[in-house]
Amino acid sequence: MERRRKAISAVLGTAIALVIVFTVFIPLIMYLQSLQTIFMQEANRRLQYELERIHEKLEVHISITPAGKVYPNHYLRVIIYNPGVLTVDIPTIYIESKYKGIIEVPVDLSIPPGGKLAYSPSEKFYISPGENDIVRVKVVTLRGNNYVSKETLGPRDLPYHLIITVSNMTFGRRYAVEVNSSMTWGCVLLPTRQDSGCGEMRRAVLEPQSFNDTEGLVVFQVSPGNYTVSLYDITNNPDSGESLIPEMILEVYDDVILNLPIPEIKWPEVAPLRVGVIHKNLTIIAGENENPEVVIPYLVSLGTIAEPLRNIQLEIISSEGPCKVKPPNQDEEWKIPKLYPGETYLANFTMVCNSMGRVDYSLKITEAYGALSNKSYEKFENPSARGVIKICVMEKKTVVVGIEDGKPVTEEIRYVRCP
């Protein structure tokens, strides 16, 4: 009997131990496993968050609108580009102003991968015309990243330079380079006119100072945006002029260097070359037995819309009469070596006269060659000029001026006799 009781006690002890194991230790183990699973899930979420935070990317630029025609003030444009692979949510934008401090702008912006957004905080911030403020922008994302704009700018201090070179310019012509903003944002400034602030359009004029001055340089300051660049010949029309190249469109987010070659000029068939005589009608009074030499000045001028001309040959012809053209000492005296656009050449020739009379003479341009095109010109705007020379003679004559003692009194007088 006692043995049976001992056996039952051992079975009950084992059962109680098993009950304790199943009711306490197994739930505890399951609880610990659940805690481990929750920890790993949170760790994975944190790791994924950090990875997303690391891989989040934004490019932030700021631009400014011109004040005047469309807008009364200068307003900011915040341009945000997402080059990454994650959608970026933006709850807040901060504007840092030199004079107004830090301005917080609550927003609700979401930019998908590869997306670009232009936002204007016009209700929170603007710059009055003439105000010399400097601003920059900081963008805060929901993942905790901060992105500062690449630029700091103001109406008188734009961040980028648009450097334009113009080649193949011609002496005697005037050119204008014009830069226009092609969007509602984007501002242009000439460094020489910083006090007036930036605007929608700015123009710079180039004028070659010599024949060898064929290249010009113009520098504009611009804010980020899209712009059109035009080149005009304003020689005859300073307000508008003739467009020399197709209008160019540029997207500016950095310094830009641009070369504008002027197309080859088609020179006119008729060269704007003119010859003229300073004294068209000349009267000379010569004494008896004199053979006067008459010096006749003339001028040859070349218009501004032309290429330089070389070896300009002149011919001088006189009619039959008392005067003959004195041959030059050298052949080059009646040949102009070179003449630039807008230049006037002054020279003279001599006629030798031997008696009273009248002579007609003419000057004529017979040929000229283009210094740039090597073209032989045969037609000229005003190729000839005419003039007249009259030779009068001073003669003596005895006349009776009275009677004295019954005798005539004479006197010798001089007079001029002309043809």
Sequence and secondary structure as in RCSB ss.txt:
>XXXX:A:sequence
MERRRKAISAVLGTAIALVIVFTVFIPLIMYLQSLQTIFMQEANRRLQYELERIHEKLEVHISITPAGKVYPNHY
LRVIIYNPGVLTVDIPTIYIESKYKGIIEVPVDLSIPPGGKLAYSPSEKFYISPGENDIVRVKVVTLRGNNYVSK
ETLGPRDLPYHLIITVSNMTFGRRYAVEVNSSMTWGCVLLPTRQDSGCGEMRRAVLEPQSFNDTEGLVVFQVSPG
NYTVSLYDITNNPDSGESLIPEMILEVYDDVILNLPIPEIKWPEVAPLRVGVIHKNLTIIAGENENPEVVIPYLV
SLGTIAEPLRNIQLEIISSEGPCKVKPPNQDEEWKIPKLYPGETYLANFTMVCNSMGRVDYSLKITEAYGALSNK
SYEKFENPSARGVIKICVMEKKTVVVGIEDGKPVTEEIRYVRCP
>XXXX:A:secstr
 HHHHHHHHHHHHHHHHHHHIIIIIHHHHHHHHHHHHHHHHHHHHHHHHHHHHHH   EEEEEE  SSSS SSB 
EEEEEE  SSS EEEEEEEEEETTTEEEEEEEEEEE TT EEEE  TTT  B TT    EEEEEE TTS EEE S
  BBTTB SEEEEEEEES  TT  EEEEEEE SSS  EE GGGGGG  BSEEEEEE  SSTT   EEEEEEE SE
EEEEEEEE SS SSS EE S  EEEEESS EEEEEE       SEEEEEEEES SEEEEEE TT   EEEEEEEE
EE SSS  EEEEEEEEEE SSSEEE   SSGGGGEEEEE TT EEEEEEEEEE SSEEEEEEEEEEEEEETTT  
EE EEEE EEEEEEEEEEEEEEEEEEEEETTEEEEEEEEEEE  
